[in-house]
Amino acid sequence: MALQDRMNRMFDSSVHGEGTDEDMEAAAWTPAVDIYETSDAIMVNVEAPGMSREQFTVEVKDEVLTLKGERPFEKGVSREHYHRIERAYGRFRRSFVLGTPIHNDGIIATYRNGVLEIVLPKVEEAIARKIEITE
């Protein structure tokens, strides 16, 4: 999975002309993301426990959602005093091509219980409509 995420980030960076090799090396972890679609929005859930909402940046440009953030290492305890470190710390950056026009002014992002939820409303033209057939 981690290799696939790195490949996706490299591809996204080269296609969109964003990011550098330093950005790639600086990304220490990638939070798990679920993306699904409803009839009127694209929903994104980012699993990132231990972070605050101020530690995230959410951007949408040209139907590409970019998530950035940083989970800093615990303050007050030096690494030498740890017996085991399994949780990931550091910066991350993920980009996703949405493939659907989004109404940027209506985007809502909330963070609670360790999950960042982003609601990306579709523009009116992108919402599927049932067409009645007449005689």
C-alpha positions in Angstrom: 0.0 0.0 0.0 2.8 2.5 0.9 4.5 1.9 -2.4 1.3 2.4 -4.3 0.7 5.7 -2.4 4.2 6.9 -3.2 3.7 6.0 -6.9 0.3 7.9 -6.9 1.9 11.0 -5.3 4.8 10.9 -7.8 2.4 10.6 -10.7 0.1 13.4 -9.3 3.1 15.7 -8.8 4.4 15.1 -12.3 1.0 15.5 -14.0 0.0 18.6 -12.1 3.5 20.1 -11.9 3.3 20.3 -8.1 5.7 19.2 -5.5 9.4 18.4 -5.5 11.5 15.4 -4.5 12.0 17.1 -1.2 8.2 17.0 -0.7 8.2 13.3 -1.4 11.0 12.6 1.0 9.5 14.8 3.7 6.2 12.9 3.6 6.7 10.5 6.6 3.3 8.9 6.5 0.0 8.8 4.8 -3.3 8.7 6.6 -6.0 6.2 5.4 -8.6 7.7 3.2 -12.1 6.6 2.2 -13.8 8.3 -0.8 -17.3 7.6 -1.9 -20.0 9.3 -3.9 -23.6 10.2 -3.1 -26.2 11.5 -5.5 -25.2 15.1 -4.7 -21.7 15.1 -3.3 -18.3 13.3 -3.0 -17.5 12.3 0.5 -13.9 12.0 1.8 -13.0 10.6 5.3 -9.4 10.9 6.4 -8.3 8.8 9.4 -5.8 10.9 11.4 -6.1 10.4 15.2 -4.1 12.6 17.4 -4.2 15.7 15.2 -6.0 19.0 15.6 -8.0 20.6 12.8 -5.4 23.4 12.6 -2.8 20.8 11.5 -4.7 20.1 8.2 -4.8 22.0 4.9 -7.5 21.1 2.4 -7.4 22.5 -1.1 -9.5 21.9 -4.2 -8.3 23.1 -7.6 -9.3 21.9 -11.1 -11.1 18.9 -9.7 -8.1 17.8 -7.6 -8.4 17.5 -3.9 -5.1 18.0 -2.0 -4.7 17.1 1.7 -1.7 18.2 3.6 -0.9 18.0 7.3 1.6 17.2 10.0 1.4 15.1 13.1 4.3 16.2 15.3 6.2 13.9 17.5 5.1 14.0 21.2 6.6 17.0 23.0 8.1 16.6 26.5 9.4 13.0 25.9 12.6 12.4 24.0 12.9 9.6 21.6 15.6 7.9 23.7 13.0 7.3 26.4 10.7 5.3 24.2 10.8 1.5 24.2 8.6 1.3 21.0 7.3 3.7 18.5 4.6 2.3 16.2 2.5 5.4 15.4 3.6 7.5 12.5 4.6 11.1 12.8 5.6 13.9 10.4 4.2 15.5 7.3 1.9 14.1 4.7 0.5 15.2 1.4 -2.1 13.4 -0.7 -3.9 14.4 -3.9 -6.9 12.8 -5.5 -8.4 13.5 -8.9 -12.2 13.9 -8.3 -13.4 13.5 -11.9 -16.5 15.5 -11.1 -17.0 19.3 -11.1 -17.3 20.5 -7.5 -19.2 23.6 -6.1 -16.1 25.1 -4.3 -18.1 27.5 -2.2 -20.2 24.7 -0.6 -17.3 22.5 0.6 -17.6 21.5 4.3 -14.8 20.0 6.3 -15.2 18.8 9.9 -12.8 17.0 12.3 -14.0 14.9 15.2 -13.0 11.7 16.8 -9.8 11.5 14.8 -11.6 11.6 11.4 -11.5 14.5 9.0 -14.7 14.5 6.9 -14.9 16.5 3.8 -18.2 17.0 1.8 -17.6 18.1 -1.7 -20.9 19.1 -3.3 -21.3 18.5 -7.0 -22.2 21.3 -9.3 -25.8 21.2 -10.5 -24.8 20.0 -14.0 -22.9 17.0 -12.6 -25.8 15.7 -10.5 -27.5 12.8 -12.3 -31.2 13.3 -13.0 -33.8 10.8 -14.0 -35.4 11.8 -17.3 -39.0 11.0 -17.9 -39.7 9.7 -21.3 -42.9 11.0 -22.9 -45.0 9.7 -25.8 
